[in-house]
Amino acid sequence: MFVLSASEEEILAKVPLNKLKIEFRFSIEEITTAKFVIKNTDISSLTILRPGAKKFISLDSAVIYSRQSTADSLVNYLHTSTNAVFAKYGQLIFEQDNPNGVKALFDSLVTVRSNQIHAFDNQLDKDEISLLDFQNKARVYNFCFFMAEL
């Protein structure tokens, strides 16, 4: 298994699959998102890493995840909920003549996900909340900027 940087350009760690039951620490300088990836498969999961971070990684059939991490669960929720909105509302999103409808849909998504994130404020630290809030908006509004360029 590889742990990749958020840009997927840097390998932060290589972890043998038979060593997933042990604790891992990562040498990074600031809080960031990263991705667990199993080579030659479609199995992957997002994670939030920070200096001195400890991760307990589990592989359960076709799912890899870090245990005991509310922040990791939420960053994966942001990813999957974005994909779900595209699947459900693709026709509306890609219509060329309804920008206000698309903006309202995305604003609603940001609000719903923000409420989900902040429901766990007591289980997250301020850096995790800040990164999740940023990820929430960036995943939606970066797409809007991209579409405006087309």
C-alpha positions as CSV (number, residue, x, y, z in Angstrom):
1,M,0.0,0.0,0.0
2,F,1.2,3.5,-0.7
3,V,0.3,6.7,1.1
4,L,0.3,9.5,-1.5
5,S,0.4,13.3,-1.0
6,A,-2.8,15.1,-1.9
7,S,-1.5,15.9,-5.3
8,E,-0.6,12.2,-5.7
9,E,2.8,13.2,-6.9
10,E,4.8,12.3,-3.8
11,I,4.9,8.9,-2.0
12,L,4.8,9.6,1.7
13,A,5.1,6.0,2.8
14,K,5.0,2.4,1.6
15,V,3.3,0.0,3.9
16,P,3.3,-3.8,3.3
17,L,-0.2,-5.1,3.4
18,N,0.8,-7.7,6.0
19,K,1.8,-4.9,8.4
20,L,-1.6,-3.0,8.5
21,K,-2.3,-4.0,12.0
22,I,0.4,-1.9,13.4
23,E,0.5,1.9,14.1
24,F,2.2,4.2,11.6
25,R,3.6,7.7,12.0
26,F,4.2,10.1,9.2
27,S,7.0,12.7,8.8
28,I,5.2,15.8,7.5
29,E,5.5,19.5,8.4
30,E,1.8,20.6,8.3
31,I,-1.7,19.2,8.3
32,T,-2.7,17.9,4.8
33,T,-4.9,15.5,3.0
34,A,-3.4,12.3,1.6
35,K,-4.6,9.1,0.0
36,F,-4.1,5.4,0.9
37,V,-3.8,3.4,-2.4
38,I,-3.3,-0.3,-2.9
39,K,-1.1,-0.8,-6.0
40,N,-2.8,-2.3,-9.1
41,T,-6.3,-2.0,-7.6
42,D,-9.1,0.5,-7.4
43,I,-8.9,0.4,-3.6
44,S,-8.2,3.8,-2.1
45,S,-9.2,6.1,0.8
46,L,-8.5,9.7,1.8
47,T,-6.9,10.6,5.1
48,I,-5.9,13.7,7.0
49,L,-2.3,13.7,8.1
50,R,-0.6,16.1,10.5
51,P,2.9,16.3,12.1
52,G,3.3,13.4,14.5
53,A,0.1,11.8,13.2
54,K,-0.6,8.2,14.2
55,K,-2.8,6.1,11.9
56,F,-4.3,2.7,12.4
57,I,-4.9,1.4,8.9
58,S,-7.3,-1.5,8.2
59,L,-8.1,-3.4,5.0
60,D,-11.6,-5.0,4.9
61,S,-12.1,-6.9,1.6
62,A,-12.3,-4.0,-0.9
63,V,-12.2,-1.1,1.5
64,I,-9.1,0.5,3.2
65,Y,-9.6,3.0,6.0
66,S,-8.0,4.4,9.1
67,R,-9.7,3.4,12.3
68,Q,-10.6,5.7,15.1
69,S,-10.5,8.9,12.9
70,T,-13.6,11.0,12.6
71,A,-11.7,13.5,10.4
72,D,-10.8,10.7,7.9
73,S,-14.4,9.6,7.8
74,L,-15.5,13.1,7.0
75,V,-12.9,13.8,4.3
76,N,-14.1,10.6,2.6
77,Y,-17.7,11.7,3.0
78,L,-16.8,15.0,1.2
79,H,-15.4,13.0,-1.7
80,T,-18.2,10.5,-2.0
81,S,-21.0,13.0,-1.6
82,T,-19.6,15.2,-4.4
83,N,-19.6,12.2,-6.7
84,A,-23.1,11.3,-5.6
85,V,-24.4,14.8,-6.5
86,F,-22.8,14.6,-9.9
87,A,-24.4,11.2,-10.5
88,K,-27.8,12.4,-9.3
89,Y,-27.9,15.9,-10.8
90,G,-25.6,15.6,-13.8
91,Q,-28.1,16.8,-16.3
92,L,-28.8,20.0,-14.3
93,I,-25.1,20.6,-13.6
94,F,-24.0,20.3,-17.2
95,E,-26.9,22.3,-18.7
96,Q,-25.5,25.4,-20.3
97,D,-28.5,27.7,-19.6
98,N,-29.1,27.3,-15.8
99,P,-26.1,28.7,-13.9
100,N,-28.3,29.9,-11.0
101,G,-29.8,26.5,-10.5
102,V,-26.3,24.9,-10.5
103,K,-25.0,27.5,-8.0
104,A,-28.0,26.9,-5.7
105,L,-27.4,23.2,-5.9
106,F,-23.8,23.6,-5.0
107,D,-24.5,26.1,-2.3
108,S,-27.0,23.7,-0.8
109,L,-24.4,20.9,-0.9
110,V,-21.8,23.0,0.9
111,T,-24.3,23.9,3.6
112,V,-25.5,20.3,4.2
113,R,-21.9,19.1,4.4
114,S,-20.8,22.0,6.6
115,N,-23.6,20.9,9.0
116,Q,-22.3,17.3,8.9
117,I,-18.8,18.4,9.7
118,H,-19.7,20.7,12.5
119,A,-21.9,18.0,14.1
120,F,-18.6,16.5,15.1
121,D,-16.8,19.6,16.3
122,N,-16.3,18.0,19.8
123,Q,-14.4,15.1,18.1
124,L,-12.2,17.3,15.9
125,D,-9.5,19.9,16.6
126,K,-9.5,23.3,15.1
127,D,-7.0,22.4,12.3
128,E,-9.1,19.4,11.2
129,I,-12.2,21.6,11.2
130,S,-10.4,24.3,9.2
131,L,-9.1,21.7,6.6
132,L,-12.5,20.0,6.3
133,D,-14.3,23.4,5.8
134,F,-11.7,24.3,3.1
135,Q,-12.1,20.9,1.4
136,N,-15.9,21.2,1.5
137,K,-15.9,24.5,-0.4
138,A,-12.9,23.7,-2.6
139,R,-14.3,20.5,-4.0
140,V,-17.5,22.3,-5.1
141,Y,-16.3,25.7,-6.1
142,N,-13.2,24.6,-8.0
143,F,-15.5,22.6,-10.2
144,C,-17.6,25.8,-10.8
145,F,-14.5,27.7,-11.8
146,F,-13.5,24.9,-14.1
147,M,-16.9,24.8,-15.8
148,A,-16.8,28.6,-16.2
149,E,-13.7,28.2,-18.3
150,L,-15.3,25.8,-20.8
